């Protein structure tokens, strides 16, 4: 679908975003598990190594660099972000693989500010709704450290790189670029995950009905 093509319904793409350790993955899983929520899951792709506890096709489709390049050559990349880590470049991307079909249903995906902007350029601004999860920096850092300690091979340097990069990627000016305001910002404070999920769910349902 190009920006000039419009779906035959009021379906939208909901882009759930937040810095690392904001809890967006847990929120996303809770929303997708809610059968009363009229959205389809969109599983993104990545070339980064799979983490302990993850499953291919659940958190991400884990692919090789060669598989990414083949998808790119076929013209099936909607948006891509490349992070130059100490382990080499890690790519995260959305592919035109049939998961998103706005003629059939709304979609829910996890993304970044940059990804959301690219999705808006591809599908049209009015078709992509951003949902931003905010957590105090100190709490995020504590969560990130707890998660990394559970990994078979902790990558503390990469954890710190991501934390610092998020400070720039989710700066107020960057959030404004993809339409993030107080209205679509949700606080995921410690112990308030369920309440945050309910608030995001209510926002999605309101947009779906509008």
C-alpha positions as CSV (number, residue, x, y, z in Angstrom):
1,X,0.0,0.0,0.0
2,X,1.4,3.4,-0.9
3,X,0.5,6.7,0.7
4,X,-2.0,7.4,-2.1
5,X,-3.9,4.2,-1.5
6,X,-6.6,4.3,1.2
7,X,-8.2,1.3,2.9
8,X,-11.8,0.7,2.4
9,X,-12.5,0.8,6.2
10,X,-11.6,2.9,9.2
11,X,-8.9,0.5,10.3
12,X,-5.6,1.9,11.5
13,X,-2.0,0.9,12.5
14,X,-1.3,1.5,16.2
15,X,2.4,1.9,16.8
16,X,3.4,1.2,20.4
17,X,6.7,2.7,21.4
18,X,8.9,3.5,24.3
19,X,12.6,3.4,25.3
20,X,14.2,0.2,26.4
21,X,12.9,-1.3,29.6
22,X,9.7,0.8,29.5
23,X,7.6,-2.4,29.6
24,X,6.2,-2.0,26.1
25,X,6.8,-5.7,25.3
26,X,4.7,-6.8,28.2
27,X,2.0,-4.2,27.4
28,X,2.0,-5.3,23.7
29,X,1.6,-9.0,24.7
30,X,-1.3,-8.2,27.0
31,X,-3.1,-6.2,24.3
32,X,-2.6,-8.9,21.7
33,X,-3.9,-11.5,24.1
34,X,-7.1,-9.5,24.6
35,X,-9.5,-11.1,22.2
36,X,-12.0,-8.3,22.6
37,X,-9.5,-5.8,21.1
38,X,-10.0,-5.5,17.3
39,X,-6.3,-5.5,16.3
40,X,-4.0,-7.9,14.5
41,X,-0.5,-8.6,15.7
42,X,2.5,-7.4,13.7
43,X,5.7,-9.3,14.4
44,X,8.7,-7.3,13.3
45,X,12.1,-8.6,12.1
46,X,15.6,-8.3,13.6
47,X,19.1,-9.5,12.9
48,X,20.1,-9.3,16.5
49,X,20.8,-12.5,18.5
50,X,17.8,-14.1,20.2
51,X,17.7,-13.5,24.0
52,X,17.1,-16.0,26.7
53,X,13.4,-16.7,26.9
54,X,12.5,-15.4,23.5
55,X,11.0,-17.4,20.7
56,X,11.4,-16.9,16.9
57,X,8.1,-15.6,15.5
58,X,6.9,-14.4,18.9
59,X,9.0,-11.4,20.0
60,X,10.5,-11.0,16.5
61,X,11.3,-13.0,13.4
62,X,15.0,-13.5,13.9
63,X,16.8,-13.4,10.6
64,X,20.4,-13.3,9.2
65,X,22.0,-10.3,7.5
66,X,21.7,-12.2,4.2
67,X,18.0,-12.7,4.7
68,X,17.6,-9.0,5.5
69,X,19.4,-8.1,2.3
70,X,17.3,-10.5,0.2
71,X,14.1,-8.9,1.6
72,X,15.5,-5.5,0.9
73,X,16.4,-6.5,-2.7
74,X,12.9,-7.8,-3.2
75,X,11.5,-4.3,-2.2
76,X,9.7,-5.7,0.8
77,X,11.1,-3.4,3.5
78,X,8.7,-0.8,4.8
79,X,11.0,0.7,7.4
80,X,14.3,-0.3,8.9
81,X,16.5,0.9,11.8
82,X,20.2,-0.1,12.1
83,X,22.1,0.1,15.4
84,X,25.9,-0.1,15.3
85,X,26.6,-2.1,18.4
86,X,29.9,-3.5,19.8
87,X,28.8,-6.8,18.2
88,X,28.3,-5.3,14.8
89,X,25.1,-3.8,13.1
90,X,21.8,-5.0,14.4
91,X,18.8,-4.3,12.2
92,X,15.1,-4.0,13.2
93,X,12.6,-3.8,10.3
94,X,9.0,-4.0,9.2
95,X,8.4,-6.1,6.1
96,X,5.6,-6.0,3.6
97,X,4.8,-9.7,4.2
98,X,1.0,-9.5,4.4
99,X,0.7,-9.0,8.2
100,X,-0.7,-5.5,7.7
101,X,-3.9,-5.4,5.7
102,X,-6.0,-2.4,6.6
103,X,-8.8,-3.6,4.4
104,X,-9.3,-6.4,6.8
105,X,-8.4,-5.1,10.3
106,X,-6.4,-2.7,12.4
107,X,-2.9,-3.6,13.3
108,X,-0.8,-3.3,16.5
109,X,3.0,-3.1,16.3
110,X,6.0,-2.2,18.4
111,X,8.2,0.5,17.0
112,X,10.4,3.5,17.5
113,X,9.8,7.2,16.8
114,X,11.7,6.8,13.5
115,X,9.8,3.7,12.6
116,X,6.5,5.4,13.4
117,X,7.5,8.4,11.1
118,X,8.3,6.0,8.3
119,X,5.1,4.1,8.7
120,X,3.2,7.4,8.5
121,X,5.1,8.3,5.3
122,X,4.3,4.9,3.8
123,X,0.6,4.5,4.8
124,X,-0.4,8.1,5.5
125,X,-0.3,10.1,8.7
126,X,-4.0,9.6,9.5
127,X,-3.6,5.9,9.2
128,X,-0.9,5.5,11.9
129,X,-1.6,6.2,15.6
130,X,1.3,6.5,18.0
131,X,1.1,5.2,21.6
132,X,4.0,6.2,23.8
133,X,5.0,4.4,27.0
134,X,6.9,6.6,29.5
135,X,8.9,5.5,32.6
136,X,11.2,7.5,34.8
137,X,14.9,7.0,33.7
138,X,16.0,5.7,37.0
139,X,13.4,3.0,37.1
140,X,14.1,2.1,33.5
141,X,17.8,1.6,34.2
142,X,17.1,-0.6,37.2
143,X,14.7,-2.7,35.1
144,X,17.3,-3.0,32.4
145,X,20.0,-4.2,34.8
146,X,17.6,-6.8,36.3
147,X,16.8,-8.1,32.8
148,X,20.4,-8.2,31.6
149,X,21.5,-10.2,34.7
150,X,19.1,-12.9,33.7
151,X,20.7,-13.4,30.3
152,X,23.0,-16.4,29.7
153,X,25.6,-13.9,28.3
154,X,24.9,-10.5,29.8
155,X,25.8,-7.6,27.5
156,X,26.1,-4.7,29.9
157,X,28.0,-2.4,27.5
158,X,25.3,-2.8,24.9
159,X,22.6,-2.2,27.6
160,X,24.3,1.1,28.5
161,X,24.6,2.1,24.8
162,X,20.9,1.5,24.3
163,X,20.0,3.5,27.4
164,X,22.1,6.5,26.3
165,X,20.8,6.3,22.7
166,X,17.2,6.3,24.0
167,X,17.8,9.7,25.6
168,X,18.3,11.2,22.1
169,X,15.8,9.0,20.2
170,X,12.9,9.8,22.6
171,X,13.8,13.4,23.2
172,X,10.7,15.8,23.3
173,X,11.5,17.2,19.8
174,X,11.7,13.7,18.4
175,X,8.4,12.6,20.0
176,X,6.7,15.6,18.5
177,X,7.8,14.6,15.0
178,X,5.4,11.6,15.1
179,X,2.6,13.2,16.9
180,X,3.3,12.2,20.5
181,X,1.4,14.4,23.0
182,X,0.2,14.1,26.6
183,X,-3.0,12.5,25.1
184,X,-1.2,9.5,23.7
185,X,1.5,9.2,26.5
186,X,0.9,6.5,29.1
187,X,2.9,6.1,32.4
188,X,4.0,2.6,33.3
189,X,5.1,3.2,36.8
190,X,6.3,0.3,39.1
191,X,3.3,-1.9,40.0
192,X,0.9,-0.2,37.6
193,X,1.3,-2.4,34.5
194,X,-2.3,-3.5,34.5
195,X,-3.6,0.1,34.8
196,X,-1.3,1.1,31.9
197,X,-2.6,-1.7,29.7
198,X,-6.2,-0.6,30.5
199,X,-5.5,3.0,29.5
200,X,-3.8,2.0,26.2
201,X,-6.6,-0.4,25.5
202,X,-9.2,2.3,26.0
203,X,-7.3,4.7,23.7
204,X,-7.2,2.0,21.0
205,X,-10.9,1.3,21.2
206,X,-11.7,5.0,21.1
207,X,-9.7,5.4,17.9
208,X,-11.2,2.3,16.4
209,X,-14.7,3.7,16.9
210,X,-14.0,7.2,15.7
